[in-house]
Amino acid sequence: MSSAEFCRLKLSSSPTLSPIPNLASASASYGASSPSLYSSRCRLSVVVPSHYHYAVSARCRRPRYRVSCHATTDVQSKQVPSSDEVELSALVGRDRLLKVPTSKIRNFSIIAHIDHGKSTLADKLLQMTGTVQKREMKDQFLDNMDLERERGITIKLQAARMRFMYKNEPYCLNLIDTPGHVDFSYEVSRSLAACEGALLVVDASQGVEAQTLANVYLALENNLEIIPVLNKIDLPGAEPSRVSQEIEEVVGLDCSSAIYCSAKEGIGITDILNAIVKRIPPPQDTAERPLRALIFDSYYDPYRGVIVYFRVSDGSIKKGDRIIFMASKKDYFADEIGVLSPNQLQVDELYAGEVGYLSASIRSVADARVGDTITHYSGRAEQSLPGYKEATPMVFCGLFPVDADQFPELRDALEKLQLNDSALKFEPETSSAMGFGFRCGFLGLLHMEIVQERLEREYNLTLITTAPSVVYRVNCIDGETVECSNPSLLPESGKRRSIEEPFVKIEMLTPKDYIGSLMELAQDRRGEFKEMKFITEARASITYNLPLAEMVGDFFDQMKSRSKGYASMEYSFVGYKESELIKLDILINGDHVEPLATIVHKDKAYAVGRALTKKLKELIPRQMFKVPIQVGTLQGKRSCSKNRLKGRRE
């Protein structure tokens, strides 16, 4: 239903008390929320859909009001919704807890490249459907972490239930807002598994970016209905027709029915809601089957224990039911169930196709894991749901508390954070320099940075982070294969036959002016050229196979710097490949310093060693005697670079 289908209703006072024919029950609540309707002289125009029949009934000697419809032709299809229209939507949104048939449920997600307007669009959908009142509205409403607001990015998926009236029929829309950065693609994959459709948001000025393609492929793997949405059409540099053609050529989606919108200005939001109802299929009606609900997210509440977010695939669940988690075999009573709208609102029962939350006084974070299946304790389902593909950490670093007494607190904090961020992996580690800590695995550098900041802010910890590294595979002479993420665990050179390092396939989308500079960057990082193709006349896609160890440094910063911020990248793990790698050891005053050891490629050993000695010379305080700093391989040549500090009396 576009804005052109709206008509203007005129409410005028009537001196007679004659009965008014069939009226919508929602009119009473509308009248109660508008004190101006109770005045004896009132003329109020409200924009509502042409198929609505509303009237205001006043009791206790208050005047009655009759509704007369006057068609208007001055409303454009891209018109910004009026304040009256938003107020009417708010009335409909108040009934979002009312049950609707499964055929009128729509589960959808919003996917896009970072900074293409996902959160702004989600805010406007919540506002237009009346899910969030105007006085409570704020930018990035679903982003409830301080880090998300400070950085302007989405880190965690967030769910919200909305109610929308289409052709005088109520529909339940379950929205899941997703992150856009490549490091949080695991969050996106979990969101898409709980949906039947997705809104693909593309910036009308920037066009298709690297993460746009990656998210589209994830949606296609889940057989979702994709609705292209061109956002930010109000910008001076917007070219929606060019971007539509680009989506058709690069992604392969039909953009003849793509929706042009501006989430910031509120243009085209009604068209998006109508398209969600018309084009996204409803979930299957399997309420008669045994209960099976998939956990797609969870977090730890210090007062209520583990809170589980789930999507009911089969059957139904009621408050007070005895449930069991099929993977952990732990059973609990459902003390509280409800929906996310977007705050938690309690309900008595949830049916197949609905999304909600569960509180059952779960104390152990290991009992309810993401990807597990919930079923009834009696009348269990025979088979659990497929769940999720396990996340594979790409980057590793050590986390050590500054105060050794905080080690138990760090362990508890990591367990609770892992419940909310299932891509995080950790194991205990001991360092001769920093004591007890944990070796943690992350999906990328941004993921590592976010986890560190969350641990320090949410759990009041002070941490030391070691330099990021990757996992190497060491093939030993006796046929054994050892995985090594820490240089100190590398077997001696006499025991190893070869070392393999992880490679990733990296795809860079860039304007044609920066192709040469980016290819030079990839070649300097030991990249293997695969292909280059022009996706449009002005933009190209460059594909390389690159060692992951070369990318976890400043590769992203260098790419943005060389392309003046216009290039974007997306990467995926392809496998391990044998390389000429050596271990660089550090000797200070003749003593071997194991925590400073690193694994590098043979061709870059001298440059890395030179930089290390130069930095150590600046950091180590001057003494009254010479302090030799040596970098090299202990098994081979003693030193590949050496600096001596001359002593000086302070």
C-alpha positions in Angstrom: 0.0 0.0 0.0 1.7 3.2 -1.1 1.0 6.7 0.2 -1.0 7.4 -2.9 -3.7 5.0 -1.6 -4.3 7.1 1.4 -7.3 9.4 1.7 -7.9 12.2 4.1 -10.5 11.8 6.8 -12.3 14.8 8.2 -13.8 14.5 11.7 -16.5 17.0 12.3 -18.8 17.5 15.3 -22.4 16.3 14.9 -25.2 17.7 17.0 -27.3 14.5 16.7 -26.7 11.3 18.7 -27.7 9.0 15.9 -25.8 5.7 15.9 -22.7 5.3 13.7 -22.4 2.2 11.7 -19.7 -0.5 12.1 -16.6 1.1 13.7 -13.2 -0.2 14.4 -12.6 -1.0 18.1 -9.3 0.8 18.0 -11.2 4.1 17.6 -12.0 4.3 21.3 -8.4 4.2 22.3 -7.6 6.8 19.7 -10.2 9.1 21.1 -8.9 8.5 24.6 -5.4 9.5 23.5 -6.6 12.8 21.8 -8.0 15.3 24.4 -8.6 17.7 21.6 -11.5 15.6 20.3 -13.5 16.3 23.4 -14.0 20.0 22.7 -17.4 21.0 21.4 -15.9 22.6 18.3 -13.4 20.4 16.7 -12.2 19.9 13.2 -9.3 17.5 12.9 -7.9 15.9 9.7 -6.2 12.5 10.1 -4.4 10.6 7.3 -5.4 6.9 7.4 -5.5 4.1 4.7 -8.6 4.3 2.5 -9.9 0.9 3.6 -10.0 1.9 7.3 -13.3 2.9 8.9 -12.6 4.8 12.1 -14.9 6.9 14.2 -14.7 8.4 17.6 -17.4 7.7 20.1 -17.8 10.0 23.1 -19.8 9.1 26.2 -21.0 11.0 29.2 -22.7 13.8 27.3 -19.8 14.4 25.1 -20.5 15.2 21.4 -20.4 12.4 18.8 -18.2 12.7 15.7 -19.0 11.4 12.3 -16.3 10.5 9.8 -16.6 11.7 6.2 -14.0 10.7 3.6 -12.7 13.1 1.0 -10.3 11.8 -1.6 -7.2 13.8 -2.1 -4.8 13.8 -5.0 -2.0 15.9 -3.6 -0.3 13.0 -1.8 2.8 11.7 -3.6 4.0 8.1 -3.6 7.3 9.2 -2.0 5.7 11.6 0.5 7.1 11.8 4.0 4.5 10.4 6.5 2.6 13.1 8.4 2.6 13.3 12.2 -1.1 12.1 12.1 -0.2 9.0 10.1 2.6 8.2 12.6 0.2 8.7 15.5 -2.3 6.3 13.9 0.4 3.7 13.4 1.3 4.0 17.1 -2.3 3.0 18.0 -2.0 -0.1 15.9 1.5 -0.9 17.4 0.1 -1.0 20.9 -1.7 -4.2 20.1 1.5 -6.0 19.0 1.1 -8.7 21.7 -2.2 -9.9 20.2 -1.9 -13.3 18.5 -2.2 -13.6 14.7 -2.4 -16.7 12.5 0.9 -18.2 11.4 0.1 -17.2 7.8 0.3 -13.5 8.9 3.7 -13.8 10.6 6.7 -12.4 8.7 10.3 -13.0 9.9 12.9 -10.9 8.2 16.4 -9.5 8.7 18.2 -6.3 7.5 21.5 -7.0 5.8 23.9 -4.4 4.3 27.5 -3.2 4.2 28.7 -1.2 7.1 27.3 2.4 7.3 24.6 1.9 4.6 21.8 2.8 7.0 20.6 -0.5 8.6 20.1 0.9 12.1 18.4 4.1 10.8 16.0 2.0 8.7 15.2 -0.2 11.7 14.5 2.9 13.8 12.1 4.2 11.3 10.3 0.9 11.0 9.9 0.8 14.7 8.5 4.3 14.7 6.2 3.9 11.8 4.6 0.7 13.2 4.1 2.3 16.6 6.5 -0.2 18.3 8.4 2.6 20.0 6.6 5.8 21.1 7.9 9.1 19.8 9.0 10.3 23.2 11.1 7.2 23.7 12.7 7.3 20.3 16.4 7.9 19.9 19.0 7.2 17.2 20.3 3.6 16.9 17.5 2.5 19.2 18.3 -1.2 18.9 22.0 -0.6 19.5 22.0 -0.8 23.3 25.7 -0.9 24.0 27.7 2.2 24.6 30.4 0.9 22.2 27.9 0.7 19.4 26.7 4.3 19.9 30.3 5.6 20.2 31.5 3.9 17.0 28.3 4.2 15.1 28.3 0.5 14.2 26.2 -2.5 15.1 28.0 -5.2 17.0 25.2 -7.5 18.3 22.1 -8.7 16.4 18.9 -7.3 17.9 15.3 -8.6 17.5 12.0 -6.6 17.6 8.4 -7.6 17.1 6.1 -5.2 15.2 2.5 -5.1 14.3 1.4 -3.7 10.9 -2.0 -3.3 9.4 -2.2 -4.2 5.7 -5.6 -4.2 3.9 -7.3 -4.0 7.3 -5.6 -7.2 8.4 -3.1 -7.3 11.3 0.4 -8.8 10.6 3.2 -9.7 13.0 6.6 -8.6 11.7 9.7 -10.0 13.5 12.7 -7.9 12.7 16.3 -8.9 13.3 18.9 -6.1 12.8 22.4 -7.4 12.0 26.0 -6.1 12.0 27.6 -5.0 8.8 31.3 -5.5 9.4 33.0 -8.6 8.1 34.3 -9.5 11.5 30.7 -10.1 12.7 29.5 -12.2 9.7 28.8 -15.0 12.2 26.1 -12.9 13.8 24.5 -12.3 10.3 24.5 -16.0 9.5 22.7 -16.8 12.8 20.1 -14.1 12.1 19.4 -15.3 8.6 18.8 -18.9 9.9 15.8 -17.6 11.9 14.2 -15.7 9.0 12.3 -16.3 5.7 13.3 -13.1 4.0 15.8 -10.2 4.1 15.9 -6.5 3.2 19.1 -5.9 1.3 20.0 -2.2 2.0 22.4 -0.5 -0.5 23.5 3.0 -0.3 22.2 4.8 -3.4 25.4 6.9 -3.6 28.1 4.3 -2.8 26.6 1.3 -4.5 27.5 -2.4 -4.0 30.3 -2.9 -1.5 32.3 -6.1 -0.6 30.2 -7.0 2.5 27.0 -6.4 0.4 28.0 -9.4 -1.7 29.0 -11.6 1.2 25.7 -11.0 3.0 23.7 -11.7 -0.2 25.5 -15.0 -0.6 24.7 -15.9 3.0 21.0 -15.1 2.4 20.9 -17.2 -0.8 22.4 -20.1 1.0 19.5 -20.0 3.4 17.0 -19.7 0.5 15.6 -16.4 1.7 13.4 -14.0 -0.3 15.6 -10.8 -0.8 14.0 -7.4 -1.2 16.5 -4.8 -2.6 16.2 -1.4 -0.9 18.1 1.6 -2.1 18.7 3.9 0.8 19.8 7.6 1.1 18.1 8.7 -2.1 17.9 12.2 -0.5 21.6 12.7 -0.8 22.9 15.0 -3.6 25.2 12.3 -4.9 22.6 9.6 -5.0 22.2 7.6 -8.3 19.5 5.0 -7.6 19.1 4.0 -11.3 22.9 3.4 -11.6 23.0 1.4 -8.4 20.0 -0.7 -9.4 21.7 -1.7 -12.6 24.9 -2.4 -10.6 22.9 -4.7 -8.3 21.5 -6.6 -11.3 24.9 -7.0 -12.9 27.0 -7.9 -9.8 24.5 -9.6 -7.5 22.1 -10.9 -10.1 18.9 -9.7 -8.3 15.9 -8.3 -10.2 15.7 -4.7 -9.3 12.6 -3.8 -11.3 10.7 -3.7 -8.0 13.5 -2.3 -5.9 12.3 0.2 -3.3 13.8 3.7 -3.2 13.8 5.1 0.3 15.5 7.5 2.7 15.4 6.1 6.2 16.5 9.5 7.6 13.7 11.5 6.0 11.1 8.7 6.2 10.6 8.4 2.5 9.4 5.0 1.2 9.0 3.3 4.6 5.4 2.4 4.0 6.4 0.8 0.7 9.0 -1.3 2.5 6.4 -2.5 5.1 4.0 -3.4 2.3 6.7 -5.3 0.4 7.6 -7.3 3.5 4.0 -8.5 3.9 3.5 -9.2 0.1 6.8 -10.7 -0.9 8.3 -12.5 2.2 6.6 -15.9 2.8 5.2 -16.9 6.2 6.7 -19.6 8.3 5.3 -23.1 8.0 2.3 -23.9 10.3 3.7 -26.8 12.4 2.1 -26.0 15.7 0.8 -29.6 16.1 4.2 -31.1 16.1 6.4 -31.6 19.2 8.2 -28.5 20.4 11.4 -27.6 18.7 12.9 -24.1 19.2 16.3 -22.9 18.0 18.4 -20.7 20.2 19.9 -17.9 18.1 21.3 -15.7 20.9 21.6 -15.5 24.7 23.1 -13.4 27.4 23.7 -13.6 31.2 21.6 -11.5 33.6 23.1 -11.3 37.1 19.6 -11.4 38.7 17.7 -13.9 36.4 20.5 -16.1 35.1 20.9 -17.0 31.4 18.3 -15.3 29.1 17.7 -17.2 25.9 16.5 -15.8 22.6 14.9 -18.4 20.3 12.7 -18.9 17.3 9.9 -21.6 17.6 10.2 -23.9 14.6 7.6 -26.5 15.6 4.9 -26.8 18.3 4.3 -24.2 21.0 5.7 -23.3 24.4 3.7 -22.0 27.4 4.8 -20.3 30.6 5.5 -23.0 33.3 6.3 -25.8 30.8 9.1 -28.1 31.7 11.7 -27.9 28.9 15.0 -29.6 28.1 18.0 -28.5 26.0 18.7 -31.3 23.7 22.5 -30.8 23.5 23.3 -30.2 27.1 20.5 -32.6 28.4 19.6 -30.0 31.1 16.0 -29.5 32.0 14.3 -26.4 33.5 10.9 -24.9 34.0 10.0 -21.9 31.8 9.4 -19.3 34.5 9.0 -16.5 32.0 8.5 -16.3 28.3 7.8 -13.3 26.1 8.6 -11.3 23.0 11.2 -8.6 22.2 9.3 -5.5 21.1 12.1 -4.3 21.4 12.0 -4.5 25.2 11.0 -7.7 26.8 7.2 -8.1 27.1 5.8 -11.2 28.8 3.2 -13.5 27.1 1.6 -16.8 28.1 2.3 -18.8 25.0 4.4 -18.7 21.8 3.6 -20.7 18.6 5.5 -22.0 15.6 7.0 -19.2 13.6 7.3 -16.7 16.5 10.4 -15.2 18.0 10.8 -14.7 21.7 12.9 -15.0 24.9 13.0 -17.5 27.8 14.0 -17.1 31.4 14.2 -20.3 33.5 16.7 -19.5 36.3 19.6 -21.0 34.3 22.7 -20.5 36.4 25.3 -22.3 34.4 26.3 -20.6 31.2 27.2 -23.9 29.6 23.6 -25.3 29.9 22.1 -23.1 27.1 24.4 -22.6 24.2 23.6 -20.8 20.9 22.5 -23.4 18.3 20.9 -25.7 20.8 17.3 -27.0 20.5 14.6 -26.5 23.1 11.9 -29.2 23.4 9.4 -30.4 26.0 10.7 -32.7 28.8 7.7 -35.0 28.2 6.9 -35.5 24.5 10.3 -34.7 23.3 11.2 -34.2 19.6 13.0 -37.0 18.0 15.6 -34.9 16.2 17.2 -31.6 17.1 17.4 -28.7 14.7 20.5 -28.4 12.5 21.9 -25.5 14.6 24.8 -23.4 13.3 28.1 -24.0 11.8 30.8 -23.6 14.4 32.7 -20.3 14.1 36.4 -20.7 13.3 38.7 -18.2 15.0 41.0 -16.4 12.6 43.1 -14.2 14.9 44.6 -15.1 18.3 46.1 -13.0 21.1 46.8 -13.4 24.9 44.7 -11.6 27.5 46.4 -11.1 30.9 45.1 -9.2 33.9 47.3 -6.5 35.3 46.5 -7.6 38.8 47.1 -11.4 39.2 44.2 -11.5 41.7 41.8 -10.7 38.8 42.5 -14.0 37.0 39.3 -15.8 38.4 37.3 -12.7 37.5 38.7 -12.8 34.0 37.7 -16.4 33.6 34.1 -15.8 34.8 33.9 -12.7 32.5 35.0 -14.7 29.4 32.5 -17.4 30.1 29.6 -14.9 30.4 30.8 -13.0 27.4 31.1 -16.2 25.3 27.4 -16.9 26.0 26.6 -13.6 24.3 29.3 -13.9 21.7 29.6 -17.5 20.6 32.4 -16.7 18.1 34.8 -16.1 21.0 37.1 -19.0 22.0 39.6 -19.1 24.8 41.9 -21.4 26.8 44.2 -20.9 29.8 47.8 -19.8 29.1 50.9 -19.1 31.2 53.6 -16.6 30.4 56.9 -16.2 32.1 56.6 -12.4 31.7 52.9 -11.8 32.5 51.8 -14.7 34.6 48.4 -16.5 34.2 46.0 -15.5 31.4 44.0 -16.8 28.5 44.8 -17.4 24.8 41.7 -16.0 23.0 40.5 -16.6 19.4 38.6 -14.0 17.4 37.1 -13.6 14.0 39.1 -10.5 13.2 41.0 -7.5 14.6 37.8 -5.4 15.2 36.3 -8.4 17.0 39.4 -8.6 19.2 39.3 -4.9 20.0 35.5 -5.0 20.8 35.9 -8.0 23.2 38.8 -6.3 25.0 36.8 -3.1 25.5 33.7 -5.0 26.7 35.7 -7.0 29.2 37.2 -3.8 30.6 33.9 -1.8 30.7 31.3 -4.4 31.6 33.4 -6.4 34.1 35.7 -3.7 35.4 39.0 -5.4 34.4 42.4 -4.0 33.5 44.0 -6.1 30.8 47.2 -6.5 28.9 46.8 -7.7 25.3 49.6 -9.4 23.3 50.2 -8.8 19.6 47.7 -10.7 17.4 48.8 -13.9 15.7 47.4 -16.8 13.7 47.4 -20.6 14.0 50.2 -22.4 12.2 50.3 -26.1 11.4 53.6 -27.9 12.0 54.3 -31.2 10.2 56.7 -33.1 12.4 59.2 -35.7 11.2 57.4 -38.5 13.0 54.2 -37.8 11.0 52.4 -35.8 13.7 50.7 -32.5 13.0 50.7 -29.9 15.7 48.7 -26.7 15.7 50.6 -23.7 17.1 49.2 -20.2 17.9 52.0 -19.3 20.2 55.7 -19.1 19.0 56.8 -20.6 22.4 55.0 -23.8 21.5 56.7 -24.3 18.2 58.7 -27.6 18.0 62.4 -27.4 17.6 63.7 -27.2 14.1 65.2 -30.7 14.2 61.8 -32.2 14.9 59.7 -30.4 12.3 59.5 -31.1 8.6 57.5 -28.1 7.4 55.3 -25.3 8.6 51.9 -24.4 7.0 50.2 -21.0 7.4 46.5 -20.1 6.9 45.5 -18.3 3.6 42.4 -16.3 3.0 40.7 -15.3 -0.2 40.4 -11.5 -0.2 38.2 -9.5 -2.6 38.7 -5.8 -2.8 36.1 -3.6 -4.5 37.6 -0.3 -5.6 37.3 2.6 -8.1 39.5 2.0 -11.2 41.9 4.9 -10.2 43.3 2.9 -7.3 43.7 -0.5 -8.9 47.5 -0.2 -9.3 48.1 1.0 -5.7 46.0 -1.8 -4.2 47.7 -4.5 -6.3 51.0 -3.2 -5.2 49.9 -3.5 -1.6 48.7 -7.1 -2.0 52.0 -8.1 -3.8 54.0 -6.6 -0.9 52.1 -8.8 1.5 53.0 -12.0 -0.4 49.6 -12.1 -2.1 48.9 -14.5 -5.0 46.9 -12.8 -7.8 43.7 -14.7 -8.8 41.5 -12.4 -11.0 40.4 -8.9 -11.7 37.1 -7.9 -13.3 35.3 -4.7 -13.9 31.8 -4.9 -12.3 30.9 -1.5 -13.8 32.8 0.9 -16.0 34.2 2.8 -13.0 34.7 0.0 -10.4 36.7 -3.2 -10.3 36.9 -6.3 -8.2 40.4 -7.6 -7.4 40.9 -11.1 -5.9 44.0 -12.3 -4.1 45.0 -15.3 -2.0 46.8 -13.7 1.0 48.5 -15.1 4.1 46.3 -14.3 7.1 49.3 -13.3 9.1 50.0 -10.5 6.6 46.4 -9.3 6.9 46.0 -9.1 10.7 48.4 -6.2 10.8 47.7 -2.8 9.2 46.4 -4.2 5.8 43.0 -2.7 6.2 44.3 0.7 7.2 46.7 0.7 4.3 44.0 -0.3 1.8 41.8 2.6 3.0 44.7 5.0 2.9 45.8 4.1 -0.6 42.2 4.3 -1.9 41.3 7.5 0.0 38.6 5.5 1.8 36.7 4.3 -1.3 37.8 0.7 -1.4 36.1 -2.1 0.6 37.2 -5.7 1.3 35.7 -9.0 2.3 37.7 -12.2 3.0 37.1 -15.9 3.6 39.3 -18.7 4.8 40.5 -21.0 2.0 43.0 -23.4 3.8 46.6 -24.0 4.8 49.6 -23.8 2.5 53.3 -24.7 3.2 55.6 -21.7 3.5 59.2 -20.9 4.4 58.6 -19.8 8.0 61.1 -19.3 10.8 61.0 -18.4 14.4 62.7 -15.2 15.5 64.1 -15.3 19.0 65.0 -12.3 21.1 68.1 -12.2 23.4 68.6 -9.3 25.8 71.9 -9.2 27.5 72.4 -12.8 26.5 69.1 -14.0 28.1 66.4 -15.6 25.9 63.1 -13.6 26.2 60.5 -16.1 25.1 57.4 -13.8 25.2 58.9 -11.6 22.5 59.5 -14.4 20.0 57.6 -14.4 16.7 57.1 -16.5 13.6 57.8 -14.7 10.3 58.5 -15.6 6.7 62.1 -16.1 5.8 62.2 -13.2 3.3 61.0 -10.7 5.9 63.0 -11.9 8.8 65.7 -9.3 8.5 63.3 -6.4 8.2 61.2 -7.6 11.2 64.3 -8.2 13.3 65.7 -4.8 12.5 62.5 -3.1 13.5 62.3 -5.1 16.8 65.8 -4.1 17.9 65.2 -0.5 17.0 62.1 -0.4 19.1 63.7 -2.3 22.1 66.6 0.2 22.0 64.1 3.0 22.6 62.2 1.2 25.4 65.0 -0.3 27.5 66.4 2.2 30.0 70.1 3.0 29.6 72.5 1.3 32.0 76.2 1.8 33.1 77.2 -1.2 31.1 76.5 -2.5 27.6 73.2 -4.3 27.0 73.3 -6.3 23.8 70.0 -6.8 22.0 70.0 -9.8 19.6 67.4 -11.1 17.2 67.8 -14.3 15.3 67.2 -18.1 15.2 68.8 -19.9 18.1 69.2 -23.1 16.0 71.0 -21.3 13.3 72.9 -18.0 13.1 73.0 -16.4 16.5 72.0 -12.9 15.3 70.6 -11.3 12.2 70.6 -7.8 13.7 72.2 -6.4 16.8 72.3 -3.0 18.6 74.3 -2.2 21.7 73.2 0.3 24.2 75.9 2.5 25.6 75.7 3.0 29.4 75.2 6.4 30.9 74.9 7.5 34.5 71.4 8.9 35.2 
